[in-house]
Amino acid sequence: MKAAVDDIGLCFVATASSDGMPNVSPKGSLTVWDGDHLAFANIASPRTMKNIKENLKLEINTIDQICRRGFRFKETGEIFERGDVFDHVANDIWNREGRDVPIHAIVKVRVLEAQEVLSPAYWLRKGVTVEEVRQVWAGRFGYKIIPK
Ligand SMILES: Cc1cc2nc3c(=O)[nH]c(=O)nc-3n(C[C@H](O)[C@H](O)[C@H](O)COP(=O)(O)O)c2cc1C
């Protein structure tokens, strides 16, 4: 799961306002903090942040588009605008993406429940391998698979 979070590099964060209005938005900054926590950066996510301040429950989905599988995490979020958590995650992003990325806060999320999500492609053809699914979908998107 930890490897998948880093490899996939994109997730969708679902939050809800205090009156239950859902909000889902993408985050490319999701990273593993430790065995129980993930973290992402607030760079341009006003609604997500407003919702977390009103209601700390959230769900994150991260799915590998080509392998058609991923994970979903139910969690609670905590906002850090300075301090060790902020510095650690923000420095990783600044080292990778450049110092001009405007990071307003880091949301550290405590994972309460984690579940693998598989496309029906895996159930419909019994015994199909991840590699076979990857080949089919890479072909559909016109991607060439280059081994890492
Ligand atoms: C691929 C992708 C990755 C993104 N990654 C982040 C991110 O890590 N942090 C962030 O704050 N915004 C990120 N954004 C931008 C937000 O998703 C976007 O500003 C969105 O409208 C915020 O909506 P919200 O206020 O409902 O959260 C990303 C957008 C895309 C398309």
The ligand as an SDF file (V2000), in Angstrom:
LIG
                    3D

 31 33  0  0  0  0  0  0  0  0999 V2000
   -3.3640   16.2700  -11.0390 C   0  0  0  0  0  0  0  0  0  0  0  0
   -3.6870   17.3060   -9.9980 C   0  0  0  0  0  0  0  0  0  0  0  0
   -2.9890   17.3090   -8.8090 C   0  0  0  0  0  0  0  0  0  0  0  0
   -3.2620   18.2720   -7.8290 C   0  0  0  0  0  0  0  0  0  0  0  0
   -2.5990   18.2310   -6.6440 N   0  0  0  0  0  0  0  0  0  0  0  0
   -2.9070   19.1170   -5.6700 C   0  0  0  0  0  0  0  0  0  0  0  0
   -2.3030   19.0300   -4.3830 C   0  0  0  0  0  0  0  0  0  0  0  0
   -1.4980   18.1540   -4.0740 O   0  0  0  0  0  0  0  0  0  0  0  0
   -2.6600   19.9500   -3.4500 N   0  0  0  0  0  0  0  0  0  0  0  0
   -3.5650   20.9430   -3.7210 C   0  0  0  0  0  0  0  0  0  0  0  0
   -3.8740   21.7340   -2.8290 O   0  0  0  0  0  0  0  0  0  0  0  0
   -4.1580   21.0480   -4.9290 N   0  0  0  0  0  0  0  0  0  0  0  0
   -3.8680   20.1430   -5.8970 C   0  0  0  0  0  0  0  0  0  0  0  0
   -4.4800   20.2230   -7.1150 N   0  0  0  0  0  0  0  0  0  0  0  0
   -5.3780   21.3380   -7.3830 C   0  0  0  0  0  0  0  0  0  0  0  0
   -6.7370   21.1600   -6.7090 C   0  0  0  0  0  0  0  0  0  0  0  0
   -7.2450   19.8550   -6.9150 O   0  0  0  0  0  0  0  0  0  0  0  0
   -7.7120   22.2040   -7.3250 C   0  0  0  0  0  0  0  0  0  0  0  0
   -7.2470   23.5120   -7.0450 O   0  0  0  0  0  0  0  0  0  0  0  0
   -9.1110   21.9890   -6.8320 C   0  0  0  0  0  0  0  0  0  0  0  0
   -9.9870   22.8330   -7.5170 O   0  0  0  0  0  0  0  0  0  0  0  0
   -9.2460   22.2200   -5.3410 C   0  0  0  0  0  0  0  0  0  0  0  0
  -10.5720   21.9770   -4.9960 O   0  0  0  0  0  0  0  0  0  0  0  0
  -11.1060   22.0440   -3.5030 P   0  0  0  0  0  0  0  0  0  0  0  0
  -10.9800   23.4570   -3.0320 O   0  0  0  0  0  0  0  0  0  0  0  0
  -12.5080   21.5830   -3.6320 O   0  0  0  0  0  0  0  0  0  0  0  0
  -10.2470   21.0720   -2.7160 O   0  0  0  0  0  0  0  0  0  0  0  0
   -4.2420   19.2640   -8.0800 C   0  0  0  0  0  0  0  0  0  0  0  0
   -4.9510   19.2460   -9.2800 C   0  0  0  0  0  0  0  0  0  0  0  0
   -4.6890   18.2760  -10.2250 C   0  0  0  0  0  0  0  0  0  0  0  0
   -5.4960   18.2690  -11.5060 C   0  0  0  0  0  0  0  0  0  0  0  0
  1  2  1  0
  2  3  1  0
  2 30  2  0
  3  4  2  0
  4  5  1  0
  4 28  1  0
  5  6  2  0
  6  7  1  0
  6 13  1  0
  7  8  2  0
  7  9  1  0
  9 10  1  0
 10 11  2  0
 10 12  1  0
 12 13  2  0
 13 14  1  0
 14 15  1  0
 14 28  1  0
 15 16  1  0
 16 17  1  0
 16 18  1  0
 18 19  1  0
 18 20  1  0
 20 21  1  0
 20 22  1  0
 22 23  1  0
 23 24  1  0
 24 25  2  0
 24 26  1  0
 24 27  1  0
 28 29  2  0
 29 30  1  0
 30 31  1  0
M  END
$$$$
